[in-house]
Amino acid sequence: MKVLRGDPTGELELSGTRSELLSLGRELRSGHGEISLEMVSNPFPYSRSLSWMRFHLVSGKILISSSGDNETLDIQGGPEALALLADNIEGFASEADQGDHLHVDYFPEHDYLAEGSGSMVVVIDGGAVQ
């Protein structure tokens, strides 16, 4: 699994095989964990490849973050919110066609994302970026 970050915008792209994304869904439901990410030597059009994904159980909606000087994607939220994100990722991994993508973006009254959460695009890894 890989996470790429565009430093000027903070945009994040999470990519993985169908089985990796399904596994991520299961791990998100546990509420805590750390995943070592595959590094990408040329992340263009993004700025860089992140090293770690960490998730933590806290109360409330999900906050997705990655600061410019941090090599980690942090996802924290309550059990219900993490389960909804897991459902979306697992459903996408199970049903999407190659080339499809899932936007995880905050909007007012979002079911599981907190205001101030970063945006993330989830894609099924086709193996093209190295």
Phi, psi and omega in degrees: 000146182229149170229123178251146182231132171267108185298319182299326184252342186078006181298140181238141172235120176257123178230145178195166174292167178303316182292324177295319180292323176296319177296320177301317178303315179297319181291323178300322180296334179290337176087354178204146178164175181212132181235127173284130184259150176289134180273143179246121185288328179232088186278009183312134013272007178275170182276322184197169180255135179272155185266329189222151167238129179233141175227145187225143177273119174223175179277153173093196183283169186279139171242119177258129182210154172200112182279162183299331182258010183248142179262022187233138168267121179253131176233120179225141180179175180284166185299320180293318180294316179297324178294322178294317176298316178301316178302315181295316181293317180294318178297317177299312182299326183281327192245343186286152173272155175304134181096344175286162176214157181243122177269129175245092186232139177288144166212158181306139180065027176299143183298322187223355179261137178277152173301137182093355178292143174289161178266150180215140173251133179251130180228153174276126185291122175263357177081010185281327184271128174220000000 
